[in-house]
Amino acid sequence: MEVAEYARIAAVEDDHWWYKNTRALARDLLSAHLTRDQLFLDAGCGPGGNGAWLAEHGVVVGADISLDAVRFVQARWPDTLPVQASVSALPFAGGTFDVVLAITVLTCVPDDTSAIRELARLVRPDGVLLLIEPAFDGLRRAHDVTVHSLRRYRRRSLADLTRAAGLRVERATYAYSFLAPAAAVLHVAERRKLAEPPGDKGSDTERRRLDGVFAPLGRVERRWLARHNLPVGTSAVVVATKT
């Protein structure tokens, strides 16, 4: 991820509609697995906001390869224990964590097969892994370049990757279905930037004009996801357990 993007995310993740909705979605998906005094890993944590809420249920470790990300975690989330490490080589014993959370992480890792095997290794028996990753290569945006996204996933491909790592897939769906049409249009509009060399191509985190529209749509979609899967969306979601 471009260094400037860490600062942009840290500045808005408390109240930006997408970050708030993603935390709420993660809470919904993990609710059946949450108790007290658990140990959590927020893998590829960035500035730390996506997983900090888990401190309500136990101890949160935030791991990121970027020292800039670790410094943001240290400054903003005193209840999260920051660790600078690659998600492909984490300094913990196997079966350490009750819950492993990875949001927009595998997309940025050159070898996602090794990375998910490492995450699976760290899940304890009966523990859970939650993945939320960008979906559909046809929806790639300039923002993908800014965050160093290397690929997007289909629901099935993400589930297959998870099974190959030895986990049982409990749920595989899409999310953010209401963003897909606009994302398809923007993919075409930003095609030139996608062909440019890597660098800071701008950030979706600074686009706030439609927060009042997207936030209620996110709430409606979460109610749907409480009972049903979605056939399309800008994010692919997998919930998996270790038996």
C-alpha positions as semicolon CSV with decimal commas, in nm:
position;residue;x (nm);y (nm);z (nm)
1;M;0,000;0,000;0,000
2;E;0,119;0,353;-0,075
3;V;0,239;0,518;0,248
4;A;-0,001;0,811;0,206
5;E;-0,297;0,572;0,204
6;Y;-0,228;0,459;0,561
7;A;-0,267;0,818;0,677
8;R;-0,582;0,867;0,470
9;I;-0,741;0,554;0,613
10;A;-0,643;0,643;0,970
11;A;-0,804;0,985;0,927
12;V;-1,145;0,851;0,820
13;E;-1,188;0,487;0,929
14;D;-1,372;0,578;1,249
15;D;-1,668;0,729;1,065
16;H;-1,637;0,655;0,690
17;W;-1,944;0,455;0,587
18;W;-1,747;0,169;0,425
19;Y;-1,524;0,106;0,725
20;K;-1,816;0,129;0,967
21;N;-2,024;-0,107;0,755
22;T;-1,738;-0,354;0,712
23;R;-1,685;-0,367;1,088
24;A;-2,058;-0,424;1,137
25;L;-2,054;-0,697;0,871
26;A;-1,757;-0,866;1,040
27;R;-1,938;-0,850;1,374
28;D;-2,247;-1,011;1,221
29;L;-2,047;-1,289;1,055
30;L;-1,841;-1,363;1,367
31;S;-2,116;-1,324;1,627
32;A;-2,172;-1,698;1,670
33;H;-1,801;-1,747;1,740
34;L;-1,742;-1,465;1,989
35;T;-1,725;-1,520;2,364
36;R;-1,493;-1,365;2,621
37;D;-1,121;-1,382;2,687
38;Q;-1,042;-1,485;2,332
39;L;-0,727;-1,415;2,134
40;F;-0,767;-1,241;1,798
41;L;-0,536;-1,175;1,505
42;D;-0,608;-0,882;1,274
43;A;-0,382;-0,992;0,989
44;G;-0,264;-0,716;0,756
45;C;-0,423;-0,474;0,999
46;G;-0,324;-0,146;0,833
47;P;-0,395;0,146;1,069
48;G;-0,587;-0,095;1,293
49;G;-0,950;0,014;1,288
50;N;-1,097;-0,295;1,124
51;G;-1,012;-0,525;1,413
52;A;-0,986;-0,294;1,714
53;W;-1,350;-0,355;1,816
54;L;-1,263;-0,718;1,894
55;A;-1,092;-0,595;2,212
56;E;-1,443;-0,609;2,364
57;H;-1,404;-0,987;2,359
58;G;-1,039;-1,040;2,445
59;V;-0,688;-0,956;2,329
60;V;-0,625;-0,829;1,976
61;V;-0,293;-0,863;1,794
62;G;-0,255;-0,646;1,486
63;A;0,008;-0,764;1,237
64;D;0,123;-0,571;0,931
65;I;0,437;-0,576;0,719
66;S;0,444;-0,194;0,713
67;L;0,616;-0,005;0,994
68;D;0,392;0,292;0,912
69;A;0,085;0,078;0,982
70;V;0,232;-0,046;1,310
71;R;0,298;0,310;1,421
72;F;-0,062;0,408;1,350
73;V;-0,183;0,113;1,557
74;Q;0,046;0,211;1,844
75;A;-0,081;0,570;1,836
76;R;-0,452;0,504;1,788
77;W;-0,544;0,168;1,941
78;P;-0,384;0,109;2,283
79;D;-0,580;-0,215;2,328
80;T;-0,427;-0,370;2,014
81;L;-0,083;-0,531;2,035
82;P;0,106;-0,432;1,717
83;V;0,350;-0,665;1,542
84;Q;0,549;-0,586;1,229
85;A;0,543;-0,904;1,021
86;S;0,437;-1,041;0,686
87;V;0,112;-1,236;0,685
88;S;0,306;-1,510;0,506
89;A;0,549;-1,553;0,797
90;L;0,392;-1,464;1,131
91;P;0,590;-1,517;1,454
92;F;0,331;-1,723;1,642
93;A;0,288;-2,088;1,724
94;G;0,029;-2,289;1,535
95;G;-0,322;-2,281;1,679
96;T;-0,262;-1,959;1,874
97;F;-0,574;-1,761;1,781
98;D;-0,945;-1,814;1,836
99;V;-1,031;-1,578;1,551
100;V;-0,821;-1,461;1,256
101;L;-0,951;-1,164;1,059
102;A;-0,811;-1,057;0,721
103;I;-0,977;-0,769;0,536
104;T;-0,837;-0,672;0,195
105;V;-0,516;-0,860;0,266
106;L;-0,472;-1,161;0,036
107;T;-0,529;-0,932;-0,261
108;C;-0,201;-0,755;-0,181
109;V;0,016;-1,063;-0,119
110;P;0,222;-1,202;-0,410
111;D;0,175;-1,563;-0,296
112;D;-0,178;-1,580;-0,160
113;T;-0,163;-1,960;-0,131
114;S;0,125;-1,943;0,118
115;A;-0,041;-1,655;0,301
116;I;-0,370;-1,832;0,360
117;R;-0,189;-2,147;0,470
118;E;-0,009;-1,935;0,727
119;L;-0,336;-1,783;0,848
120;A;-0,495;-2,128;0,865
121;R;-0,197;-2,256;1,066
122;L;-0,261;-1,995;1,332
123;V;-0,631;-2,077;1,380
124;R;-0,686;-2,303;1,681
125;P;-0,908;-2,613;1,652
126;D;-1,273;-2,496;1,647
127;G;-1,146;-2,144;1,570
128;V;-1,257;-1,928;1,279
129;L;-1,106;-1,735;0,989
130;L;-1,291;-1,444;0,827
131;L;-1,181;-1,318;0,486
132;I;-1,321;-1,009;0,312
133;E;-1,146;-0,948;-0,020
134;P;-1,216;-0,737;-0,331
135;A;-1,419;-0,923;-0,593
136;F;-1,414;-0,955;-0,973
137;D;-1,116;-0,850;-1,184
138;G;-1,360;-0,664;-1,407
139;L;-1,419;-0,420;-1,121
140;R;-1,055;-0,321;-1,070
141;R;-1,012;0,048;-1,000
142;A;-0,735;0,304;-0,973
143;H;-0,770;0,261;-0,598
144;D;-0,655;-0,101;-0,642
145;V;-0,322;0,034;-0,767
146;T;-0,292;0,271;-0,470
147;V;-0,337;-0,013;-0,219
148;H;-0,112;-0,248;-0,422
149;S;-0,392;-0,494;-0,497
150;L;-0,260;-0,770;-0,723
151;R;-0,583;-0,959;-0,791
152;R;-0,951;-0,979;-0,714
153;Y;-1,144;-1,292;-0,624
154;R;-1,456;-1,479;-0,712
155;R;-1,651;-1,625;-0,424
156;R;-1,567;-1,976;-0,541
157;S;-1,196;-1,909;-0,592
158;L;-1,163;-1,763;-0,242
159;A;-1,352;-2,058;-0,094
160;D;-1,137;-2,307;-0,287
161;L;-0,820;-2,135;-0,167
162;T;-0,945;-2,161;0,190
163;R;-1,035;-2,529;0,162
164;A;-0,695;-2,605;0,011
165;A;-0,541;-2,456;0,327
166;G;-0,720;-2,721;0,534
167;L;-1,017;-2,523;0,664
168;R;-1,388;-2,596;0,644
169;V;-1,581;-2,325;0,459
170;E;-1,896;-2,239;0,654
171;R;-2,007;-1,946;0,441
172;A;-1,909;-1,797;0,106
173;T;-2,092;-1,495;-0,031
174;Y;-2,050;-1,155;-0,189
175;A;-2,109;-0,821;-0,019
176;Y;-2,158;-0,464;-0,137
177;S;-2,384;-0,569;-0,423
178;F;-2,521;-0,215;-0,450
179;L;-2,174;-0,084;-0,541
180;A;-2,119;-0,322;-0,833
181;P;-2,286;-0,116;-1,111
182;A;-2,097;0,202;-1,021
183;A;-1,773;0,006;-0,983
184;A;-1,815;-0,137;-1,334
185;V;-1,858;0,212;-1,478
186;L;-1,556;0,343;-1,287
187;H;-1,347;0,047;-1,406
188;V;-1,397;0,165;-1,762
189;A;-1,341;0,531;-1,675
190;E;-1,017;0,457;-1,489
191;R;-0,874;0,201;-1,730
192;R;-0,587;0,431;-1,828
193;K;-0,468;0,458;-1,466
194;L;-0,474;0,080;-1,435
195;A;-0,217;0,057;-1,715
196;E;0,018;0,311;-1,556
197;P;0,318;0,216;-1,337
198;P;0,243;0,152;-0,967
199;G;0,199;0,458;-0,748
200;D;-0,057;0,671;-0,570
201;K;-0,356;0,688;-0,807
202;G;-0,593;0,850;-0,560
203;S;-0,810;0,704;-0,289
204;D;-1,171;0,605;-0,241
205;T;-1,137;0,692;0,128
206;E;-1,155;1,062;0,044
207;R;-1,489;1,029;-0,137
208;R;-1,750;1,110;0,127
209;R;-2,029;1,285;-0,062
210;L;-2,245;0,973;-0,083
211;D;-2,199;0,845;0,274
212;G;-2,560;0,932;0,349
213;V;-2,677;0,714;0,060
214;F;-2,445;0,417;0,099
215;A;-2,467;0,378;0,478
216;P;-2,841;0,288;0,481
217;L;-2,793;0,062;0,177
218;G;-2,523;-0,119;0,371
219;R;-2,760;-0,171;0,665
220;V;-3,030;-0,311;0,436
221;E;-2,781;-0,548;0,273
222;R;-2,656;-0,672;0,610
223;R;-3,012;-0,764;0,706
224;W;-3,035;-0,966;0,384
225;L;-2,701;-1,133;0,451
226;A;-2,823;-1,242;0,793
227;R;-3,029;-1,508;0,612
228;H;-2,913;-1,524;0,251
229;N;-2,605;-1,511;0,030
230;L;-2,559;-1,265;-0,255
231;P;-2,470;-1,367;-0,613
232;V;-2,264;-1,054;-0,686
233;G;-2,084;-0,772;-0,507
234;T;-1,760;-0,580;-0,489
235;S;-1,630;-0,794;-0,200
236;A;-1,597;-1,172;-0,168
237;V;-1,651;-1,306;0,183
238;V;-1,555;-1,640;0,337
239;V;-1,610;-1,767;0,690
240;A;-1,414;-2,084;0,766
241;T;-1,343;-2,301;1,068
242;K;-1,075;-2,550;1,166
243;T;-1,206;-2,891;1,270
